[in-house]
Amino acid sequence: MTVNDVIKSLGLSVFGGEKGLSREVTGGYVSDLLSDVMGNASEGDVWATLQTHKNVMAVASLKEVAAVILVKGLKPDEDMLEQSNEEDVPVLGTEMETFELAGRLYGLIKK
Amino acid sequence: MKFKYEIEGGNFSKAGNASSAVKKILKQLNVPPATIKKLVVALYEGEVNVVAHAWNGCIYVDIDPDRIFVTIEDEGPGIPDIGQAMQEGYSTASQAVREMGFGAGMGLPNMKKNADLLNIKSEVGKGTTVEITTLLK
């Protein structure tokens, strides 16, 4: 499954990092603590968070997550978006709250 | 092979740049991906600690066939009680830093988990030196 497939299945919006939309998705991680993501997320995860600042992209890129999903209609800060485009790590968005998004992601990825 | 990167205290917009540069070099040197992943976690935590707590710092990376030896040296307030700082959940980060999702007291424990050897020396009012060794053999 690619990031594109996840976008289509869950009706996500794309803020940036379009060049990474063909990245392979192998799992998911949900956290708003950057050190938690640093320590526990895996390469190929989609990462759901409510954090919208640039440091999210530094962590996303170092961990090689497939994409970042912002929940509850949140939008990335300008410098977060810039780095998403520089690193080709997609930043996606949804109106869903984290609980619902995580449930639907789990159903999709663990099928 | 030796490399040096500078870290600016307080500048969160650059946090992670040094770790990212080291990661690129390790990839070019064909260091095994699993080793790079572990070291990058420890490095990033060390870099963020300098940004969040110190005035300025440097990362020195020394690579030989047997091991990667990283020194993160800062000029800063130092750590009065290293044992306490190593405890999961203990943090002295400001409220603003916590709201960004940092300062959960997971940084040093993350470093310990991902380094083969970790050595911390600190002098209050002067600074902290963290040494991370990752074995390649």
gemmi code that builds the backbone of each chain (N, CA, C; Angstrom):
import gemmi

chains = {
    "A": [
        ("MET", (0.838, -1.195, 0.000), (0.000, 0.000, 0.000), (0.879, 1.253, 0.000)),
        ("THR", (0.497, 2.216, -0.838), (1.284, 3.451, -0.881), (0.558, 4.564, -0.125)),
        ("VAL", (1.264, 5.680, 0.060), (0.646, 6.852, 0.692), (-0.591, 7.265, -0.115)),
        ("ASN", (-0.473, 7.221, -1.432), (-1.599, 7.556, -2.303), (-2.832, 6.704, -2.016)),
        ("ASP", (-2.605, 5.408, -1.816), (-3.726, 4.503, -1.518), (-4.415, 4.903, -0.206)),
        ("VAL", (-3.602, 5.277, 0.783), (-4.168, 5.691, 2.077), (-4.992, 6.966, 1.901)),
        ("ILE", (-4.467, 7.899, 1.110), (-5.178, 9.163, 0.860), (-6.548, 8.887, 0.242)),
        ("LYS", (-6.545, 8.023, -0.761), (-7.808, 7.729, -1.456), (-8.797, 7.020, -0.536)),
        ("SER", (-8.315, 6.037, 0.212), (-9.210, 5.259, 1.072), (-9.827, 6.094, 2.183)),
        ("LEU", (-9.045, 7.054, 2.723), (-9.536, 7.798, 3.891), (-9.938, 9.238, 3.546)),
        ("GLY", (-9.849, 9.604, 2.274), (-10.244, 10.950, 1.859), (-9.400, 12.044, 2.496)),
        ("LEU", (-8.081, 11.836, 2.557), (-7.191, 12.813, 3.195), (-6.840, 13.932, 2.216)),
        ("SER", (-6.527, 15.103, 2.768), (-6.029, 16.184, 1.912), (-4.502, 16.156, 1.916)),
        ("VAL", (-3.912, 16.731, 0.863), (-2.452, 16.745, 0.734), (-1.971, 18.187, 0.852)),
        ("PHE", (-1.143, 18.462, 1.872), (-0.592, 19.816, 2.041), (0.729, 19.987, 1.298)),
        ("GLY", (1.565, 18.955, 1.311), (2.886, 19.094, 0.691), (3.604, 17.766, 0.609)),
        ("GLY", (4.821, 17.823, 0.063), (5.640, 16.615, -0.074), (5.102, 15.654, -1.119)),
        ("GLU", (4.478, 16.227, -2.168), (3.814, 15.391, -3.190), (4.729, 14.341, -3.813)),
        ("LYS", (6.028, 14.646, -3.889), (6.949, 13.688, -4.525), (7.067, 12.389, -3.730)),
        ("GLY", (6.600, 12.403, -2.478), (6.706, 11.194, -1.661), (5.425, 10.367, -1.645)),
        ("LEU", (4.475, 10.719, -2.481), (3.161, 10.052, -2.398), (3.196, 8.582, -2.815)),
        ("SER", (4.256, 8.173, -3.493), (4.337, 6.764, -3.883), (5.090, 5.933, -2.842)),
        ("ARG", (5.491, 6.570, -1.724), (6.172, 5.814, -0.660), (5.302, 4.674, -0.146)),
        ("GLU", (5.957, 3.592, 0.223), (5.268, 2.404, 0.721), (4.890, 2.601, 2.201)),
        ("VAL", (3.653, 2.253, 2.545), (3.190, 2.344, 3.935), (3.155, 0.942, 4.528)),
        ("THR", (3.845, 0.761, 5.662), (3.888, -0.569, 6.270), (3.301, -0.595, 7.678)),
        ("GLY", (2.945, 0.579, 8.194), (2.389, 0.601, 9.541), (1.988, 2.011, 9.916)),
        ("GLY", (1.637, 2.195, 11.191), (1.242, 3.520, 11.635), (1.726, 3.785, 13.049)),
        ("TYR", (1.843, 5.056, 13.398), (2.184, 5.429, 14.771), (1.433, 6.704, 15.118)),
        ("VAL", (0.929, 6.767, 16.351), (0.145, 7.917, 16.791), (0.772, 8.488, 18.045)),
        ("SER", (1.291, 9.715, 17.963), (1.870, 10.347, 19.144), (2.136, 11.817, 18.883)),
        ("ASP", (2.052, 12.616, 19.962), (2.369, 14.039, 19.847), (3.672, 14.373, 20.571)),
        ("LEU", (4.310, 13.348, 21.128), (5.600, 13.548, 21.791), (6.709, 13.141, 20.831)),
        ("LEU", (7.581, 14.093, 20.507), (8.566, 13.834, 19.466), (9.563, 12.748, 19.869)),
        ("SER", (9.946, 12.721, 21.144), (10.900, 11.691, 21.577), (10.266, 10.302, 21.562)),
        ("ASP", (8.965, 10.256, 21.774), (8.254, 8.978, 21.706), (8.287, 8.461, 20.270)),
        ("VAL", (8.041, 9.350, 19.330), (8.085, 8.961, 17.919), (9.519, 8.575, 17.546)),
        ("MET", (10.475, 9.386, 18.007), (11.886, 9.114, 17.732), (12.269, 7.722, 18.226)),
        ("GLY", (11.805, 7.380, 19.405), (12.200, 6.114, 20.009), (11.412, 4.915, 19.516)),
        ("ASN", (10.188, 5.126, 19.048), (9.309, 3.980, 18.818), (8.683, 3.833, 17.438)),
        ("ALA", (8.637, 4.894, 16.646), (8.044, 4.750, 15.308), (9.007, 3.969, 14.418)),
        ("SER", (8.466, 3.385, 13.356), (9.296, 2.609, 12.432), (9.280, 3.241, 11.053)),
        ("GLU", (10.318, 2.919, 10.298), (10.370, 3.333, 8.903), (9.124, 2.810, 8.188)),
        ("GLY", (8.504, 3.640, 7.356), (7.334, 3.198, 6.603), (6.011, 3.419, 7.332)),
        ("ASP", (6.063, 3.894, 8.584), (4.825, 4.217, 9.306), (4.200, 5.499, 8.750)),
        ("VAL", (2.871, 5.610, 8.820), (2.266, 6.930, 8.716), (2.097, 7.423, 10.154)),
        ("TRP", (2.431, 8.676, 10.373), (2.466, 9.228, 11.738), (1.340, 10.246, 11.883)),
        ("ALA", (0.395, 9.947, 12.775), (-0.709, 10.871, 13.033), (-0.377, 11.729, 14.252)),
        ("THR", (-0.550, 13.049, 14.120), (-0.210, 13.958, 15.212), (-1.011, 15.251, 15.120)),
        ("LEU", (-1.012, 16.004, 16.240), (-1.609, 17.342, 16.188), (-0.529, 18.421, 16.198)),
        ("GLN", (0.732, 18.014, 16.211), (1.832, 18.988, 16.160), (1.994, 19.502, 14.722)),
        ("THR", (2.138, 20.818, 14.581), (2.147, 21.391, 13.218), (3.409, 22.206, 12.938)),
        ("HIS", (4.475, 21.985, 13.731), (5.686, 22.795, 13.531), (6.779, 22.007, 12.805)),
        ("LYS", (7.815, 22.746, 12.448), (8.868, 22.234, 11.587), (9.612, 21.015, 12.149)),
        ("ASN", (9.721, 20.944, 13.494), (10.470, 19.832, 14.090), (9.840, 18.480, 13.817)),
        ("VAL", (8.525, 18.491, 13.529), (7.846, 17.256, 13.143), (8.518, 16.683, 11.891)),
        ("MET", (8.882, 17.551, 10.963), (9.485, 17.074, 9.718), (10.898, 16.550, 9.941)),
        ("ALA", (11.625, 17.171, 10.882), (12.975, 16.676, 11.187), (12.880, 15.236, 11.693)),
        ("VAL", (11.939, 14.994, 12.611), (11.755, 13.647, 13.152), (11.258, 12.701, 12.054)),
        ("ALA", (10.282, 13.164, 11.270), (9.707, 12.334, 10.202), (10.785, 11.902, 9.220)),
        ("SER", (11.647, 12.834, 8.880), (12.682, 12.548, 7.904), (13.771, 11.631, 8.488)),
        ("LEU", (14.173, 11.896, 9.725), (15.196, 11.042, 10.347), (14.688, 9.611, 10.518)),
        ("LYS", (13.398, 9.464, 10.845), (12.831, 8.132, 11.054), (12.356, 7.492, 9.746)),
        ("GLU", (12.372, 8.267, 8.664), (11.907, 7.791, 7.355), (10.484, 7.251, 7.414)),
        ("VAL", (9.600, 8.008, 8.102), (8.185, 7.629, 8.065), (7.654, 7.903, 6.661)),
        ("ALA", (6.561, 7.224, 6.297), (6.039, 7.359, 4.940), (5.332, 8.696, 4.757)),
        ("ALA", (4.636, 9.161, 5.776), (3.901, 10.423, 5.694), (3.460, 10.848, 7.083)),
        ("VAL", (3.136, 12.137, 7.218), (2.595, 12.677, 8.462), (1.136, 13.036, 8.203)),
        ("ILE", (0.243, 12.679, 9.121), (-1.167, 13.066, 8.982), (-1.539, 13.988, 10.141)),
        ("LEU", (-1.983, 15.190, 9.805), (-2.450, 16.130, 10.833), (-3.940, 15.919, 11.043)),
        ("VAL", (-4.329, 15.821, 12.312), (-5.716, 15.491, 12.647), (-6.546, 16.753, 12.889)),
        ("LYS", (-7.865, 16.583, 13.015), (-8.808, 17.637, 13.445), (-8.751, 18.903, 12.593)),
        ("GLY", (-8.441, 18.776, 11.320), (-8.443, 19.946, 10.439), (-7.260, 20.878, 10.639)),
        ("LEU", (-6.242, 20.446, 11.377), (-5.060, 21.294, 11.602), (-4.254, 21.440, 10.324)),
        ("LYS", (-3.581, 22.590, 10.225), (-2.781, 22.862, 9.030), (-1.318, 23.056, 9.431)),
        ("PRO", (-0.382, 22.643, 8.538), (1.040, 22.773, 8.894), (1.478, 24.237, 8.918)),
        ("ASP", (2.399, 24.573, 9.835), (3.050, 25.885, 9.798), (3.803, 25.998, 8.470)),
        ("GLU", (4.045, 27.252, 8.079), (4.715, 27.517, 6.805), (6.059, 26.773, 6.699)),
        ("ASP", (6.870, 26.835, 7.773), (8.200, 26.197, 7.674), (8.116, 24.670, 7.725)),
        ("MET", (7.047, 24.147, 8.325), (6.835, 22.694, 8.282), (6.553, 22.257, 6.842)),
        ("LEU", (5.720, 23.044, 6.175), (5.354, 22.744, 4.795), (6.577, 22.818, 3.880)),
        ("GLU", (7.395, 23.850, 4.102), (8.619, 23.991, 3.293), (9.499, 22.755, 3.425)),
        ("GLN", (9.669, 22.306, 4.667), (10.560, 21.158, 4.849), (9.948, 19.867, 4.313)),
        ("SER", (8.631, 19.786, 4.358), (7.947, 18.634, 3.773), (8.259, 18.543, 2.285)),
        ("ASN", (8.255, 19.690, 1.616), (8.554, 19.708, 0.181), (10.031, 19.459, -0.102)),
        ("GLU", (10.897, 19.984, 0.785), (12.339, 19.753, 0.594), (12.702, 18.286, 0.760)),
        ("GLU", (12.069, 17.641, 1.740), (12.453, 16.258, 2.067), (11.576, 15.230, 1.356)),
        ("ASP", (10.562, 15.696, 0.634), (9.624, 14.801, -0.042), (8.938, 13.837, 0.915)),
        ("VAL", (8.663, 14.323, 2.129), (7.840, 13.544, 3.066), (6.461, 14.203, 3.086)),
        ("PRO", (5.422, 13.493, 2.584), (4.105, 14.119, 2.488), (3.522, 14.520, 3.844)),
        ("VAL", (2.880, 15.693, 3.874), (2.072, 16.093, 5.025), (0.620, 16.083, 4.567)),
        ("LEU", (-0.182, 15.259, 5.241), (-1.582, 15.066, 4.870), (-2.465, 15.614, 5.972)),
        ("GLY", (-3.750, 15.769, 5.671), (-4.654, 16.284, 6.685), (-6.003, 15.595, 6.647)),
        ("THR", (-6.667, 15.630, 7.814), (-8.019, 15.081, 7.912), (-8.812, 15.894, 8.925)),
        ("GLU", (-10.138, 15.893, 8.772), (-11.013, 16.505, 9.779), (-11.238, 15.553, 10.945)),
        ("MET", (-10.907, 14.278, 10.750), (-11.153, 13.277, 11.790), (-10.334, 13.571, 13.051)),
        ("GLU", (-10.869, 13.144, 14.199), (-10.070, 13.163, 15.420), (-9.152, 11.944, 15.406)),
        ("THR", (-8.131, 11.994, 16.269), (-7.099, 10.951, 16.241), (-7.673, 9.542, 16.428)),
        ("PHE", (-8.640, 9.427, 17.335), (-9.216, 8.103, 17.639), (-9.806, 7.464, 16.383)),
        ("GLU", (-10.612, 8.250, 15.671), (-11.271, 7.712, 14.482), (-10.249, 7.418, 13.383)),
        ("LEU", (-9.326, 8.361, 13.185), (-8.304, 8.174, 12.154), (-7.494, 6.907, 12.434)),
        ("ALA", (-7.070, 6.742, 13.709), (-6.238, 5.588, 14.062), (-6.997, 4.291, 13.792)),
        ("GLY", (-8.285, 4.266, 14.144), (-9.096, 3.074, 13.918), (-9.195, 2.734, 12.450)),
        ("ARG", (-9.426, 3.773, 11.639), (-9.583, 3.503, 10.204), (-8.248, 3.121, 9.575)),
        ("LEU", (-7.169, 3.753, 10.025), (-5.835, 3.406, 9.520), (-5.503, 1.955, 9.852)),
        ("TYR", (-5.813, 1.581, 11.079), (-5.514, 0.217, 11.529), (-6.249, -0.788, 10.649)),
        ("GLY", (-7.527, -0.525, 10.423), (-8.322, -1.418, 9.586), (-7.754, -1.541, 8.185)),
        ("LEU", (-7.237, -0.430, 7.695), (-6.728, -0.385, 6.330), (-5.384, -1.101, 6.207)),
        ("ILE", (-4.491, -0.801, 7.138), (-3.113, -1.283, 7.009), (-2.970, -2.720, 7.475)),
        ("LYS", (-3.730, -3.103, 8.505), (-3.557, -4.443, 9.073), (-4.418, -5.482, 8.368)),
        ("LYS", (-5.127, -5.079, 7.315), (-5.982, -6.016, 6.594), (-5.191, -7.172, 6.007)),
    ],
    "B": [
        ("MET", (37.951, 8.608, 10.125), (37.336, 9.798, 9.546), (36.669, 10.631, 10.630)),
        ("LYS", (36.859, 11.936, 10.562), (36.282, 12.785, 11.611), (35.459, 13.920, 11.001)),
        ("PHE", (34.355, 14.203, 11.638), (33.483, 15.295, 11.195), (33.057, 16.116, 12.401)),
        ("LYS", (32.748, 17.377, 12.129), (32.302, 18.248, 13.216), (31.082, 19.070, 12.754)),
        ("TYR", (30.082, 19.165, 13.613), (28.891, 19.967, 13.299), (28.578, 20.876, 14.471)),
        ("GLU", (28.156, 22.094, 14.172), (27.830, 23.021, 15.258), (26.335, 23.040, 15.550)),
        ("ILE", (25.989, 23.245, 16.805), (24.576, 23.312, 17.213), (24.345, 24.657, 17.898)),
        ("GLU", (23.273, 25.317, 17.495), (22.927, 26.613, 18.083), (21.922, 26.409, 19.210)),
        ("GLY", (22.277, 26.826, 20.412), (21.337, 26.709, 21.520), (20.109, 27.577, 21.278)),
        ("GLY", (18.936, 27.057, 21.610), (17.705, 27.839, 21.517), (17.075, 27.916, 20.135)),
        ("ASN", (17.795, 27.492, 19.113), (17.250, 27.622, 17.753), (16.593, 26.321, 17.288)),
        ("PHE", (15.298, 26.198, 17.609), (14.593, 24.960, 17.271), (14.396, 24.777, 15.772)),
        ("SER", (14.469, 25.872, 15.017), (14.241, 25.707, 13.574), (15.395, 24.942, 12.925)),
        ("LYS", (16.533, 24.863, 13.608), (17.661, 24.102, 13.053), (17.871, 22.762, 13.756)),
        ("ALA", (17.044, 22.467, 14.756), (17.224, 21.216, 15.500), (17.029, 20.028, 14.570)),
        ("GLY", (18.000, 19.158, 14.527), (17.918, 17.987, 13.652), (18.808, 18.098, 12.432)),
        ("ASN", (19.269, 19.317, 12.123), (20.112, 19.493, 10.934), (21.420, 18.716, 11.048)),
        ("ALA", (22.048, 18.783, 12.216), (23.322, 18.081, 12.384), (23.103, 16.573, 12.300)),
        ("SER", (22.044, 16.080, 12.960), (21.755, 14.636, 12.917), (21.491, 14.177, 11.495)),
        ("SER", (20.806, 15.020, 10.757), (20.483, 14.694, 9.373), (21.760, 14.628, 8.518)),
        ("ALA", (22.689, 15.544, 8.771), (23.962, 15.551, 8.029), (24.786, 14.307, 8.351)),
        ("VAL", (24.808, 13.930, 9.632), (25.558, 12.732, 10.023), (24.929, 11.499, 9.378)),
        ("LYS", (23.605, 11.455, 9.371), (22.910, 10.304, 8.785), (23.293, 10.139, 7.312)),
        ("LYS", (23.331, 11.255, 6.592), (23.692, 11.193, 5.163), (25.095, 10.626, 4.974)),
        ("ILE", (26.021, 11.062, 5.810), (27.402, 10.573, 5.693), (27.484, 9.084, 6.000)),
        ("LEU", (26.779, 8.643, 7.038), (26.820, 7.221, 7.405), (26.238, 6.362, 6.285)),
        ("LYS", (25.196, 6.886, 5.622), (24.613, 6.158, 4.488), (25.625, 6.030, 3.356)),
        ("GLN", (26.321, 7.146, 3.087), (27.331, 7.128, 2.025), (28.451, 6.145, 2.335)),
        ("LEU", (28.722, 5.974, 3.620), (29.803, 5.062, 4.019), (29.318, 3.618, 4.129)),
        ("ASN", (28.052, 3.393, 3.735), (27.466, 2.050, 3.768), (27.446, 1.407, 5.162)),
        ("VAL", (27.269, 2.224, 6.164), (27.049, 1.687, 7.519), (25.693, 0.968, 7.483)),
        ("PRO", (25.570, -0.213, 8.114), (24.297, -0.957, 8.063), (23.107, -0.100, 8.526)),
        ("PRO", (21.976, -0.171, 7.797), (20.811, 0.664, 8.111), (20.346, 0.550, 9.558)),
        ("ALA", (20.384, -0.653, 10.125), (19.914, -0.817, 11.509), (20.810, -0.036, 12.476)),
        ("THR", (22.098, -0.005, 12.189), (23.049, 0.745, 13.015), (22.801, 2.237, 12.879)),
        ("ILE", (22.576, 2.684, 11.652), (22.300, 4.111, 11.420), (21.042, 4.523, 12.178)),
        ("LYS", (20.007, 3.690, 12.100), (18.725, 4.023, 12.753), (18.917, 4.239, 14.247)),
        ("LYS", (19.658, 3.342, 14.882), (19.878, 3.461, 16.329), (20.675, 4.720, 16.658)),
        ("LEU", (21.743, 4.916, 15.916), (22.609, 6.052, 16.224), (21.881, 7.378, 15.999)),
        ("VAL", (21.045, 7.423, 14.964), (20.330, 8.662, 14.647), (19.370, 9.054, 15.778)),
        ("VAL", (18.745, 8.060, 16.418), (17.857, 8.365, 17.547), (18.666, 9.028, 18.666)),
        ("ALA", (19.798, 8.418, 19.004), (20.640, 8.949, 20.085), (21.173, 10.339, 19.734)),
        ("LEU", (21.588, 10.491, 18.497), (22.133, 11.773, 18.038), (21.108, 12.893, 18.099)),
        ("TYR", (19.916, 12.592, 17.588), (18.875, 13.620, 17.553), (18.509, 14.054, 18.963)),
        ("GLU", (18.376, 13.094, 19.870), (18.055, 13.437, 21.254), (19.151, 14.318, 21.849)),
        ("GLY", (20.396, 13.976, 21.553), (21.516, 14.772, 22.053), (21.502, 16.175, 21.472)),
        ("GLU", (21.209, 16.260, 20.188), (21.166, 17.564, 19.529), (20.040, 18.424, 20.112)),
        ("VAL", (18.864, 17.820, 20.295), (17.730, 18.569, 20.843), (18.021, 19.028, 22.273)),
        ("ASN", (18.720, 18.195, 23.032), (19.079, 18.610, 24.393), (19.936, 19.864, 24.380)),
        ("VAL", (20.869, 19.936, 23.457), (21.706, 21.139, 23.353), (20.840, 22.339, 22.977)),
        ("VAL", (19.958, 22.149, 21.989), (19.094, 23.250, 21.547), (18.176, 23.711, 22.691)),
        ("ALA", (17.625, 22.742, 23.426), (16.633, 23.072, 24.448), (17.256, 23.634, 25.720)),
        ("HIS", (18.490, 23.214, 26.047), (19.031, 23.564, 27.359), (20.311, 24.396, 27.327)),
        ("ALA", (21.120, 24.233, 26.283), (22.461, 24.838, 26.324), (22.529, 26.110, 25.486)),
        ("TRP", (23.689, 26.748, 25.523), (23.877, 27.995, 24.766), (24.426, 27.714, 23.379)),
        ("ASN", (25.329, 26.786, 23.320), (25.815, 26.326, 22.016), (26.529, 25.006, 22.212)),
        ("GLY", (26.770, 24.319, 21.103), (27.422, 23.024, 21.237), (27.971, 22.525, 19.926)),
        ("CYS", (28.631, 21.378, 19.994), (29.220, 20.772, 18.806), (29.013, 19.265, 18.856)),
        ("ILE", (28.846, 18.688, 17.672), (28.838, 17.233, 17.568), (30.116, 16.827, 16.830)),
        ("TYR", (30.890, 15.945, 17.441), (32.079, 15.395, 16.782), (31.809, 13.931, 16.473)),
        ("VAL", (32.029, 13.547, 15.239), (31.807, 12.158, 14.847), (33.143, 11.580, 14.391)),
        ("ASP", (33.496, 10.451, 14.957), (34.766, 9.802, 14.626), (34.444, 8.366, 14.214)),
        ("ILE", (34.706, 8.060, 12.964), (34.324, 6.743, 12.442), (35.571, 5.922, 12.120)),
        ("ASP", (35.656, 4.730, 12.672), (36.673, 3.791, 12.203), (35.994, 2.448, 11.957)),
        ("PRO", (36.701, 1.454, 11.420), (36.018, 0.212, 11.016), (35.331, -0.524, 12.169)),
        ("ASP", (35.784, -0.305, 13.407), (35.222, -1.039, 14.534), (34.062, -0.353, 15.223)),
        ("ARG", (34.067, 0.998, 15.171), (33.043, 1.692, 15.950), (32.866, 3.141, 15.465)),
        ("ILE", (31.707, 3.682, 15.812), (31.463, 5.110, 15.592), (31.442, 5.756, 16.974)),
        ("PHE", (32.244, 6.781, 17.133), (32.335, 7.450, 18.429), (31.856, 8.890, 18.255)),
        ("VAL", (30.765, 9.226, 18.948), (30.184, 10.560, 18.819), (30.338, 11.305, 20.148)),
        ("THR", (30.809, 12.522, 20.070), (30.880, 13.367, 21.256), (29.980, 14.576, 21.032)),
        ("ILE", (29.056, 14.807, 21.954), (28.217, 16.009, 21.886), (28.613, 16.882, 23.068)),
        ("GLU", (29.201, 18.008, 22.743), (29.792, 18.857, 23.783), (29.028, 20.167, 23.803)),
        ("ASP", (28.617, 20.628, 24.962), (27.964, 21.942, 24.965), (28.488, 22.852, 26.055)),
        ("GLU", (28.296, 24.153, 25.819), (28.459, 25.142, 26.865), (27.047, 25.474, 27.320)),
        ("GLY", (26.786, 25.241, 28.600), (25.421, 25.434, 29.070), (25.337, 25.295, 30.571)),
        ("PRO", (24.121, 25.130, 31.064), (23.914, 25.116, 32.520), (24.430, 23.851, 33.202)),
        ("GLY", (24.661, 22.792, 32.412), (25.095, 21.536, 33.013), (23.948, 20.796, 33.681)),
        ("ILE", (24.220, 19.567, 34.115), (23.195, 18.728, 34.746), (23.629, 18.470, 36.196)),
        ("PRO", (22.870, 19.002, 37.183), (23.272, 18.831, 38.581), (23.259, 17.363, 39.022)),
        ("ASP", (22.265, 16.598, 38.571), (22.119, 15.211, 39.025), (21.854, 14.323, 37.814)),
        ("ILE", (22.904, 13.705, 37.292), (22.765, 12.929, 36.052), (21.849, 11.719, 36.262)),
        ("GLY", (21.936, 11.104, 37.435), (21.080, 9.949, 37.733), (19.603, 10.295, 37.603)),
        ("GLN", (19.258, 11.462, 38.124), (17.868, 11.933, 38.042), (17.482, 12.222, 36.587)),
        ("ALA", (18.397, 12.862, 35.851), (18.124, 13.199, 34.451), (17.926, 11.957, 33.591)),
        ("MET", (18.550, 10.849, 33.994), (18.431, 9.608, 33.223), (17.076, 8.935, 33.422)),
        ("GLN", (16.338, 9.338, 34.475), (15.052, 8.684, 34.753), (14.010, 9.065, 33.706)),
        ("GLU", (13.294, 8.054, 33.239), (12.245, 8.286, 32.256), (11.192, 9.197, 32.876)),
        ("GLY", (10.827, 10.256, 32.152), (9.781, 11.161, 32.627), (10.308, 12.394, 33.338)),
        ("TYR", (11.592, 12.369, 33.759), (12.136, 13.555, 34.424), (12.572, 14.569, 33.378)),
        ("SER", (12.115, 15.810, 33.530), (12.466, 16.838, 32.556), (12.535, 18.198, 33.226)),
        ("THR", (13.440, 19.041, 32.742), (13.499, 20.418, 33.225), (13.136, 21.386, 32.094)),
        ("ALA", (12.552, 20.857, 31.016), (12.235, 21.701, 29.858), (11.141, 22.716, 30.188)),
        ("SER", (11.178, 23.842, 29.500), (10.183, 24.899, 29.718), (8.820, 24.479, 29.169)),
        ("GLN", (7.788, 25.189, 29.606), (6.434, 24.909, 29.134), (6.342, 25.052, 27.614)),
        ("ALA", (6.985, 26.091, 27.073), (6.924, 26.328, 25.624), (7.516, 25.144, 24.859)),
        ("VAL", (8.634, 24.631, 25.376), (9.295, 23.501, 24.723), (8.421, 22.246, 24.827)),
        ("ARG", (7.752, 22.079, 25.965), (6.875, 20.917, 26.149), (5.684, 20.957, 25.195)),
        ("GLU", (5.168, 22.153, 24.964), (4.008, 22.265, 24.074), (4.346, 21.856, 22.643)),
        ("MET", (5.620, 21.937, 22.296), (6.038, 21.484, 20.966), (6.166, 19.967, 20.891)),
        ("GLY", (6.002, 19.309, 22.034), (6.107, 17.852, 22.036), (7.475, 17.363, 22.460)),
        ("PHE", (8.319, 18.310, 22.923), (9.611, 17.919, 23.498), (9.458, 17.877, 25.023)),
        ("GLY", (10.570, 17.554, 25.701), (10.587, 17.683, 27.158), (9.698, 16.695, 27.872)),
        ("ALA", (9.547, 15.492, 27.292), (8.738, 14.473, 27.953), (9.592, 13.596, 28.861)),
        ("GLY", (10.863, 13.947, 29.002), (11.742, 13.144, 29.854), (12.116, 11.813, 29.233)),
        ("MET", (12.125, 11.773, 27.910), (12.443, 10.523, 27.215), (13.768, 10.591, 26.474)),
        ("GLY", (14.364, 11.779, 26.435), (15.559, 11.986, 25.619), (16.745, 11.141, 26.051)),
        ("LEU", (17.168, 11.304, 27.303), (18.337, 10.542, 27.766), (18.056, 9.036, 27.787)),
        ("PRO", (16.859, 8.593, 28.274), (16.572, 7.154, 28.184), (16.638, 6.631, 26.741)),
        ("ASN", (16.136, 7.420, 25.787), (16.229, 7.028, 24.375), (17.688, 6.876, 23.944)),
        ("MET", (18.529, 7.785, 24.437), (19.945, 7.720, 24.071), (20.571, 6.463, 24.640)),
        ("LYS", (20.225, 6.154, 25.885), (20.802, 4.973, 26.525), (20.402, 3.696, 25.787)),
        ("LYS", (19.113, 3.640, 25.373), (18.625, 2.452, 24.678), (19.302, 2.253, 23.328)),
        ("ASN", (19.694, 3.350, 22.707), (20.168, 3.253, 21.324), (21.677, 3.382, 21.160)),
        ("ALA", (22.381, 3.568, 22.266), (23.844, 3.622, 22.194), (24.395, 2.318, 22.758)),
        ("ASP", (25.485, 1.823, 22.206), (26.118, 0.645, 22.803), (26.805, 1.043, 24.107)),
        ("LEU", (27.397, 2.224, 24.099), (27.979, 2.784, 25.330), (27.587, 4.251, 25.405)),
        ("LEU", (27.200, 4.683, 26.603), (26.844, 6.092, 26.789), (27.564, 6.609, 28.023)),
        ("ASN", (28.217, 7.734, 27.866), (28.958, 8.314, 28.968), (28.630, 9.806, 29.047)),
        ("ILE", (28.199, 10.263, 30.220), (27.817, 11.670, 30.364), (28.654, 12.324, 31.452)),
        ("LYS", (29.269, 13.434, 31.096), (30.011, 14.218, 32.089), (29.425, 15.619, 32.091)),
        ("SER", (29.250, 16.199, 33.270), (28.645, 17.510, 33.290), (29.180, 18.341, 34.439)),
        ("GLU", (29.319, 19.624, 34.175), (29.735, 20.535, 35.229), (28.733, 21.682, 35.276)),
        ("VAL", (28.082, 21.844, 36.427), (27.040, 22.867, 36.552), (27.618, 24.252, 36.263)),
        ("GLY", (26.912, 24.990, 35.419), (27.348, 26.338, 35.068), (28.335, 26.379, 33.914)),
        ("LYS", (28.831, 25.222, 33.506), (29.816, 25.181, 32.411), (29.316, 24.436, 31.184)),
        ("GLY", (28.873, 23.212, 31.383), (28.398, 22.474, 30.220), (28.404, 20.978, 30.423)),
        ("THR", (28.021, 20.299, 29.354), (27.837, 18.851, 29.401), (28.521, 18.213, 28.199)),
        ("THR", (29.107, 17.051, 28.426), (29.681, 16.269, 27.329), (29.058, 14.883, 27.345)),
        ("VAL", (28.485, 14.515, 26.209), (27.869, 13.191, 26.075), (28.675, 12.407, 25.048)),
        ("GLU", (29.078, 11.200, 25.423), (29.812, 10.348, 24.478), (28.973, 9.120, 24.140)),
        ("ILE", (28.771, 8.917, 22.861), (27.987, 7.782, 22.390), (28.900, 6.884, 21.555)),
        ("THR", (28.962, 5.620, 21.917), (29.730, 4.689, 21.095), (28.772, 3.684, 20.456)),
        ("THR", (28.900, 3.521, 19.153), (28.141, 2.506, 18.442), (29.143, 1.527, 17.842)),
        ("LEU", (29.033, 0.271, 18.238), (29.994, -0.726, 17.742), (29.590, -1.204, 16.365)),
        ("LEU", (30.568, -1.356, 15.499), (30.289, -1.839, 14.146), (30.668, -3.316, 13.986)),
        ("LYS", (31.350, -3.850, 15.007), (31.745, -5.271, 14.939), (31.356, -5.988, 16.218)),
    ],
}
model = gemmi.Model(1)
for chain_id, residues in chains.items():
    chain = gemmi.Chain(chain_id)
    for i, (resn, *xyz) in enumerate(residues, 1):
        res = gemmi.Residue()
        res.name, res.seqid = resn, gemmi.SeqId(i, " ")
        for name, pos in zip(("N", "CA", "C"), xyz):
            atom = gemmi.Atom()
            atom.name, atom.element = name, gemmi.Element(name[0])
            atom.pos, atom.b_iso = gemmi.Position(*pos), 0.0
            res.add_atom(atom)
        chain.add_residue(res)
    model.add_chain(chain)
structure = gemmi.Structure()
structure.add_model(model)
structure.setup_entities()
